[in-house]
């Protein structure tokens, strides 16, 4: 009798559990459908906003309007301390002419460079302007006519703000633009175009185009992200530039010496031949070469955590390996507990040591991520990194190949780019939450 009662209770429990699980599954499926619907609505709205912003910026370019930044009213210069020196931080805001962002749908974003007495600006869609480094209440960039749309096409831009200009470099009387390039149909890499520097009409032609590209759909990892594309350029010597490329989230490229993706490369500006300086990179956004110390510093976005500052000493002596996607102090999005990541961790384990697996350790890493962006050199031992997510700059000293006196100064806007005018002791920053320029002037 007792056994029958127990069997009956177990049967009732089983039926109850089955019904509960069924109802829960129904509710979960319904919730997933609701989330999917809301995501579709949001994506549709975002696409509409993105198109309007793109149309607006294309119109600004077509009309050759000046790109105007006015000093922020009711905002006196902010006093800051930078390397124990007094400095002033001044903000200038664009009048909604730059409208197409990289991370934000609105307002716009841009990259900066300095050559002689001019500061140059390149928007995400291909507006190029220049301004004398003279300012009081406003900074006005005069547009330079150009044919960037022959390379970074309107159709590419319409596919979303993943696809954009990635950097500007003015060097040896030429202007270089890196951009996300649709090499083949729906297959992307980061390429460079260049033009003879003038202030009337820039006629760009292809300078460097990797033979590899990553398919947006149907690649071996079934993942794609064109934000993960690098694109930073820096003058190395009179005959060459260095260039960072990302892996577009096809992680296998980073360790493949036959691929130019996920690398720091050196490109000869005369014959356009390149060689790999280092591999094992995910998405290096900041890049500099110090000739005096013969070193390269890169700032690199990690996955979920694990942003890095990497140091490459004597960079042309041998090819260095920085470990991605075998080692990282970050995690795959969703983490190890996510069952969908099981195979991903088998293929790309993200070990927490680099050196134990034969790779170079970062000289600094960030968990959680700060959204690290650019890096600049102020003098021999003084450097500054910047961030998007954390909206700050980070001065530090580099002594005996180690970071010392690392500190944080909030800027309170996402910092997309940063460039140092050594002659006038000024740092120019492009801030993308309000499409602003900030100037840090040493006293």
Secondary structure as GFF3:
##gff-version 3
##sequence-region A 1 443
A	DSSP	alpha_helix	2	62	.	.	.	ID=ss1
A	DSSP	beta_strand	67	71	.	.	.	ID=ss2
A	DSSP	beta_strand	78	82	.	.	.	ID=ss3
A	DSSP	beta_strand	85	94	.	.	.	ID=ss4
A	DSSP	beta_strand	110	115	.	.	.	ID=ss5
A	DSSP	beta_strand	118	123	.	.	.	ID=ss6
A	DSSP	beta_strand	128	132	.	.	.	ID=ss7
A	DSSP	beta_strand	138	143	.	.	.	ID=ss8
A	DSSP	beta_strand	145	146	.	.	.	ID=ss9
A	DSSP	three_ten_helix	148	150	.	.	.	ID=ss10
A	DSSP	alpha_helix	154	158	.	.	.	ID=ss11
A	DSSP	beta_strand	165	171	.	.	.	ID=ss12
A	DSSP	beta_strand	174	184	.	.	.	ID=ss13
A	DSSP	beta_strand	187	196	.	.	.	ID=ss14
A	DSSP	beta_strand	201	202	.	.	.	ID=ss15
A	DSSP	beta_strand	205	208	.	.	.	ID=ss16
A	DSSP	beta_strand	214	215	.	.	.	ID=ss17
A	DSSP	beta_strand	230	237	.	.	.	ID=ss18
A	DSSP	beta_strand	240	245	.	.	.	ID=ss19
A	DSSP	three_ten_helix	251	255	.	.	.	ID=ss20
A	DSSP	beta_strand	263	268	.	.	.	ID=ss21
A	DSSP	beta_strand	274	279	.	.	.	ID=ss22
A	DSSP	beta_strand	284	290	.	.	.	ID=ss23
A	DSSP	beta_strand	295	300	.	.	.	ID=ss24
A	DSSP	beta_strand	307	313	.	.	.	ID=ss25
A	DSSP	beta_strand	320	321	.	.	.	ID=ss26
A	DSSP	three_ten_helix	339	341	.	.	.	ID=ss27
A	DSSP	alpha_helix	342	347	.	.	.	ID=ss28
A	DSSP	three_ten_helix	355	357	.	.	.	ID=ss29
A	DSSP	beta_strand	364	366	.	.	.	ID=ss30
A	DSSP	beta_strand	372	377	.	.	.	ID=ss31
A	DSSP	beta_strand	382	387	.	.	.	ID=ss32
A	DSSP	beta_strand	392	399	.	.	.	ID=ss33
A	DSSP	beta_strand	402	404	.	.	.	ID=ss34
A	DSSP	beta_strand	409	410	.	.	.	ID=ss35
A	DSSP	beta_strand	415	421	.	.	.	ID=ss36
A	DSSP	beta_strand	426	431	.	.	.	ID=ss37
A	DSSP	beta_strand	436	442	.	.	.	ID=ss38
###
